[in-house]
Amino acid sequence: MKNYVLKTKRLGLRNWTDDDLIPFAEMCADPEVMRHFPKILTRQESDALVGRLQKHFNEYGFCYFAVDVLSSNEFVGFTGLAHQTWESEYTPCVDIGWRLKRSAWGKGYATEAAAACLDVAFQKFEIREVLAFATDTNHPSIHVMEKIGMQNMGTVQHPKIAGDPRFKHCVVYSYRNQED
């Protein structure tokens, strides 16, 4: 039985294990999945990202969690929270992010998992504000941000896309703890 940090009606969110390395690398090597990112990831880059996420989880109790479909136990990607420190007017911050493999698209998983992550951000981790960043071309992610109640704050030039002709900038969305 997997140790889920968070469960929704259909999904389990958890820390990463070695069993996730191959399916995660396959997902991050898919050009369609990575279309709104600077590049696909090599196996080494993908494994290193999982290592950073595990370290973040150990330090803070949250990360971009590995996501499983509970009915099938299938790994479908990640959704979660992470500290961001790259230099901008919006950072440092805690952001929410997601990446799902193609077979999981269009099923509402990103919205379901992201909404649950927002709930625990405020209730369990006492975070006051969560931001989300997406390239201006990433309309599916922007739609998820809007569906979970985030508000458009403007745009920012993310250093990882600077100079990439495919992307103009990143949009920034925010969700603040309603109790503040």
PyMOL commands that set and color helices and strands:
alter all, ss='L'
color gray80, all
select helices_A, chain A and resi 18-28+43-60+102-104+109-123+139-147
alter helices_A, ss='H'
color red, helices_A
select strands_A, chain A and resi 4-7+11-14+64-69+74-84+93-100+129-135+151-156+170-176
alter strands_A, ss='S'
color yellow, strands_A
deselect
rebuild
show_as cartoon
